[in-house]
Amino acid sequence: MSFKLEDGDQLSVNRNWDEGSKIFSQCVSCKWKFMGRAGCAAFPDGRVPLKILLNRFDHKNPYDGDGGIQYEMRSDWNYEVDTTSRM
């Protein structure tokens, strides 16, 4: 399966995951993510760019349209986060 990203890049997604190779979006552990619905303080309309959702962009850095709000880890998150592992 492939997607065309906002900047025109093509993204292929491998759906054949090996056991133990799960990678989660950096958004899962971000304190700005809305609970129970799509979106966050940076993208309140729910249209989070795929590059951020799929860890193709480390949102610890500014991204056009994020309103100056970047990734910050939730205070109750107990796992190490690697925002550079791509999905």
MDTraj code that builds the backbone (N, CA, C; nanometers):
import mdtraj as md
import numpy as np

residues = "MET SER PHE LYS LEU GLU ASP GLY ASP GLN LEU SER VAL ASN ARG ASN TRP ASP GLU GLY SER LYS ILE PHE SER GLN CYS VAL SER CYS LYS TRP LYS PHE MET GLY ARG ALA GLY CYS ALA ALA PHE PRO ASP GLY ARG VAL PRO LEU LYS ILE LEU LEU ASN ARG PHE ASP HIS LYS ASN PRO TYR ASP GLY ASP GLY GLY ILE GLN TYR GLU MET ARG SER ASP TRP ASN TYR GLU VAL ASP THR THR SER ARG MET".split()
xyz = np.array([
    [0.0849, -0.1154, 0.0000],
    [0.0000, 0.0000, 0.0000],
    [0.0905, 0.1230, 0.0000],
    [0.0531, 0.2262, -0.0745],
    [0.1342, 0.3473, -0.0748],
    [0.0449, 0.4707, -0.0677],
    [0.1031, 0.5777, -0.0175],
    [0.0333, 0.7038, -0.0002],
    [0.1186, 0.8149, -0.0580],
    [0.0546, 0.9208, -0.1035],
    [0.1266, 1.0390, -0.1459],
    [0.1223, 1.1383, -0.0304],
    [0.2388, 1.1819, 0.0169],
    [0.2464, 1.2728, 0.1296],
    [0.2255, 1.4167, 0.0843],
    [0.2081, 1.5060, 0.1822],
    [0.1783, 1.6463, 0.1559],
    [0.2798, 1.7126, 0.0628],
    [0.4067, 1.6763, 0.0772],
    [0.5109, 1.7400, -0.0035],
    [0.5371, 1.6669, -0.1348],
    [0.4522, 1.5690, -0.1680],
    [0.4662, 1.4960, -0.2937],
    [0.5447, 1.3674, -0.2830],
    [0.6113, 1.3438, -0.1694],
    [0.6841, 1.2178, -0.1494],
    [0.5866, 1.1013, -0.1522],
    [0.6337, 0.9877, -0.1994],
    [0.5535, 0.8654, -0.1995],
    [0.5952, 0.7818, -0.0788],
    [0.4999, 0.7266, -0.0087],
    [0.5272, 0.6468, 0.1101],
    [0.4698, 0.5084, 0.0902],
    [0.5523, 0.4066, 0.1062],
    [0.5057, 0.2683, 0.1013],
    [0.4985, 0.2144, 0.2423],
    [0.3929, 0.1428, 0.2719],
    [0.3740, 0.0866, 0.4054],
    [0.3773, -0.0650, 0.3956],
    [0.4672, -0.1265, 0.4719],
    [0.4778, -0.2720, 0.4765],
    [0.3832, -0.3229, 0.5838],
    [0.2846, -0.3985, 0.5448],
    [0.1862, -0.4493, 0.6399],
    [0.2249, -0.5863, 0.6944],
    [0.3397, -0.6398, 0.6581],
    [0.3854, -0.7713, 0.7044],
    [0.4848, -0.7531, 0.8184],
    [0.4339, -0.7230, 0.9367],
    [0.5176, -0.6964, 1.0523],
    [0.5716, -0.8259, 1.1103],
    [0.6982, -0.8255, 1.1475],
    [0.7572, -0.9387, 1.2175],
    [0.7192, -0.9302, 1.3646],
    [0.7182, -1.0436, 1.4314],
    [0.6898, -1.0470, 1.5745],
    [0.7883, -0.9571, 1.6487],
    [0.7379, -0.8680, 1.7321],
    [0.8238, -0.7814, 1.8123],
    [0.8712, -0.6563, 1.7422],
    [0.8250, -0.6303, 1.6207],
    [0.8747, -0.5147, 1.5463],
    [0.7739, -0.4005, 1.5428],
    [0.6960, -0.3857, 1.6473],
    [0.5927, -0.2829, 1.6495],
    [0.6547, -0.1456, 1.6736],
    [0.6142, -0.0496, 1.5942],
    [0.6574, 0.0886, 1.6093],
    [0.5308, 0.1727, 1.6207],
    [0.5267, 0.2605, 1.7192],
    [0.4105, 0.3439, 1.7411],
    [0.4415, 0.4876, 1.7050],
    [0.3391, 0.5587, 1.6668],
    [0.3534, 0.7007, 1.6351],
    [0.3982, 0.7771, 1.7591],
    [0.4825, 0.8761, 1.7369],
    [0.5253, 0.9634, 1.8456],
    [0.4048, 1.0328, 1.9106],
    [0.2961, 1.0458, 1.8368],
    [0.1760, 1.1127, 1.8882],
    [0.1167, 1.0398, 2.0091],
    [0.1339, 0.9082, 2.0154],
    [0.0755, 0.8282, 2.1231],
    [0.1220, 0.8774, 2.2604],
    [0.2458, 0.9203, 2.2708],
    [0.3007, 0.9601, 2.4002],
    [0.3088, 1.1114, 2.4199],
    [0.2500, 1.1877, 2.3280],
    [0.2599, 1.3340, 2.3365],
    [0.1538, 1.3910, 2.4307],
    [0.1956, 1.4828, 2.5143],
    [0.1027, 1.5426, 2.6110],
    [-0.0024, 1.6300, 2.5451],
    [0.0202, 1.6708, 2.4208],
    [-0.0742, 1.7585, 2.3507],
    [-0.1831, 1.6820, 2.2760],
    [-0.1727, 1.5485, 2.2669],
    [-0.2723, 1.4694, 2.1942],
    [-0.4057, 1.4722, 2.2664],
    [-0.5130, 1.4897, 2.1889],
    [-0.6472, 1.4836, 2.2454],
    [-0.6800, 1.3381, 2.2765],
    [-0.7429, 1.3134, 2.3878],
    [-0.7843, 1.1790, 2.4241],
    [-0.9278, 1.1564, 2.3763],
    [-0.9517, 1.0446, 2.3125],
    [-1.0857, 1.0101, 2.2688],
    [-1.1261, 1.0652, 2.1335],
    [-1.0368, 1.1392, 2.0683],
    [-1.0663, 1.1891, 1.9338],
    [-0.9367, 1.2240, 1.8619],
    [-0.9473, 1.2401, 1.7318],
    [-0.8295, 1.2719, 1.6504],
    [-0.7850, 1.4156, 1.6755],
    [-0.6562, 1.4362, 1.6624],
    [-0.6028, 1.5703, 1.6726],
    [-0.5280, 1.5955, 1.8018],
    [-0.4785, 1.7184, 1.8103],
    [-0.3984, 1.7600, 1.9244],
    [-0.3977, 1.9124, 1.9284],
    [-0.3287, 1.9690, 2.0265],
    [-0.3208, 2.1146, 2.0366],
    [-0.2525, 2.1759, 1.9142],
    [-0.1585, 2.1034, 1.8541],
    [-0.0878, 2.1545, 1.7358],
    [-0.1729, 2.1446, 1.6095],
    [-0.2564, 2.0418, 1.6007],
    [-0.3419, 2.0191, 1.4845],
    [-0.4835, 1.9868, 1.5338],
    [-0.5544, 2.0882, 1.5869],
    [-0.6837, 2.0647, 1.6508],
    [-0.7936, 2.0149, 1.5571],
    [-0.7754, 2.0345, 1.4271],
    [-0.8772, 1.9861, 1.3327],
    [-0.8638, 1.8366, 1.3054],
    [-0.7632, 1.7724, 1.3670],
    [-0.7427, 1.6284, 1.3496],
    [-0.6593, 1.5923, 1.2290],
    [-0.6153, 1.6906, 1.1523],
    [-0.5391, 1.6630, 1.0301],
    [-0.3883, 1.6697, 1.0572],
    [-0.3417, 1.5773, 1.1390],
    [-0.1986, 1.5676, 1.1698],
    [-0.1283, 1.5162, 1.0441],
    [-0.0236, 1.5852, 0.9984],
    [0.0463, 1.5403, 0.8779],
    [0.0976, 1.3970, 0.8908],
    [0.0852, 1.3195, 0.7825],
    [0.1320, 1.1806, 0.7821],
    [0.2784, 1.1688, 0.8198],
    [0.3592, 1.2660, 0.7795],
    [0.5023, 1.2595, 0.8128],
    [0.5229, 1.2565, 0.9640],
    [0.4382, 1.3242, 1.0387],
    [0.4476, 1.3223, 1.1845],
    [0.3876, 1.1929, 1.2383],
    [0.2680, 1.1575, 1.1927],
    [0.2020, 1.0352, 1.2399],
    [0.2874, 0.9114, 1.2192],
    [0.3602, 0.9060, 1.1073],
    [0.4398, 0.7884, 1.0723],
    [0.5867, 0.8027, 1.1108],
    [0.6172, 0.9018, 1.1949],
    [0.7536, 0.9250, 1.2446],
    [0.8533, 0.9535, 1.1329],
    [0.8082, 1.0081, 1.0228],
    [0.8982, 1.0497, 0.9146],
    [0.9539, 1.1884, 0.9434],
    [0.8973, 1.2537, 1.0440],
    [0.9435, 1.3852, 1.0885],
    [0.9393, 1.3860, 1.2408],
    [1.0489, 1.4233, 1.3032],
    [1.0561, 1.4308, 1.4495],
    [0.9890, 1.5605, 1.4936],
    [0.8711, 1.5496, 1.5540],
    [0.7961, 1.6691, 1.5884],
    [0.8447, 1.7376, 1.7154],
    [0.9658, 1.7045, 1.7593],
    [1.0326, 1.7867, 1.8608],
    [1.0808, 1.9145, 1.7936],
    [1.0767, 1.9158, 1.6619],
    [1.1152, 2.0311, 1.5795],
    [0.9894, 2.0961, 1.5232],
    [0.9945, 2.2273, 1.4975],
    [0.8782, 2.2960, 1.4409],
    [0.8391, 2.2388, 1.3045],
    [0.7087, 2.2325, 1.2808],
    [0.6535, 2.1862, 1.1533],
    [0.5530, 2.2910, 1.1083],
    [0.5550, 2.3245, 0.9819],
    [0.4657, 2.4261, 0.9278],
    [0.3204, 2.3955, 0.9649],
    [0.2537, 2.4906, 1.0269],
    [0.1133, 2.4744, 1.0624],
    [0.0873, 2.4208, 1.2023],
    [0.1941, 2.3964, 1.2812],
    [0.1717, 2.3391, 1.4155],
    [0.1448, 2.4444, 1.5228],
    [0.1381, 2.5707, 1.4831],
    [0.1059, 2.6773, 1.5782],
    [0.2098, 2.6969, 1.6873],
    [0.3315, 2.6499, 1.6632],
    [0.4384, 2.6640, 1.7620],
    [0.4345, 2.5590, 1.8723],
    [0.3515, 2.4573, 1.8547],
    [0.3396, 2.3503, 1.9546],
    [0.4068, 2.2253, 1.9003],
    [0.5076, 2.1757, 1.9716],
    [0.5787, 2.0553, 1.9309],
    [0.5625, 1.9453, 2.0355],
    [0.6121, 1.8272, 1.9988],
    [0.6048, 1.7093, 2.0850],
    [0.6644, 1.7354, 2.2224],
    [0.5893, 1.6952, 2.3250],
    [0.6391, 1.6873, 2.4623],
    [0.5816, 1.5593, 2.5212],
    [0.6663, 1.4807, 2.5849],
    [0.6218, 1.3530, 2.6399],
    [0.5236, 1.3740, 2.7553],
    [0.4188, 1.2917, 2.7564],
    [0.3227, 1.2927, 2.8664],
    [0.3941, 1.2590, 2.9964],
    [0.3535, 1.3215, 3.1050],
    [0.4198, 1.2977, 3.2340],
    [0.3921, 1.1573, 3.2879],
    [0.2845, 1.0935, 3.2418],
    [0.2524, 0.9591, 3.2898],
    [0.3023, 0.8491, 3.1961],
    [0.3819, 0.8844, 3.0971],
    [0.4330, 0.7863, 3.0010],
    [0.5545, 0.7172, 3.0602],
    [0.5545, 0.5836, 3.0630],
    [0.6603, 0.5073, 3.1293],
    [0.7510, 0.4316, 3.0332],
    [0.7465, 0.4651, 2.9063],
    [0.8248, 0.3915, 2.8079],
    [0.9210, 0.4847, 2.7373],
    [1.0330, 0.4288, 2.6935],
    [1.1280, 0.5069, 2.6162],
    [1.0670, 0.5371, 2.4803],
    [1.0851, 0.6600, 2.4327],
    [1.0294, 0.7001, 2.3031],
    [1.1427, 0.7320, 2.2074],
    [1.1365, 0.6677, 2.0918],
    [1.2311, 0.6941, 1.9840],
    [1.1517, 0.7555, 1.8693],
    [1.1561, 0.8869, 1.8574],
    [1.0781, 0.9543, 1.7528],
    [1.1439, 0.9443, 1.6167],
    [1.2563, 0.8722, 1.6075],
    [1.3236, 0.8584, 1.4796],
    [1.2948, 0.7233, 1.4124],
    [1.2299, 0.6303, 1.4824],
    [1.1953, 0.5008, 1.4210],
    [1.0765, 0.5216, 1.3304],
    [1.0973, 0.4914, 1.2037],
    [0.9941, 0.5156, 1.1047],
    [0.8994, 0.3983, 1.0914],
    [0.7768, 0.4312, 1.0601],
    [0.6746, 0.3304, 1.0368],
    [0.6720, 0.2975, 0.8889],
])
top = md.Topology()
chain = top.add_chain()
for i, resn in enumerate(residues, 1):
    res = top.add_residue(resn, chain, resSeq=i)
    for name in ("N", "CA", "C"):
        top.add_atom(name, md.element.get_by_symbol(name[0]), res)
traj = md.Trajectory(xyz[None], top)
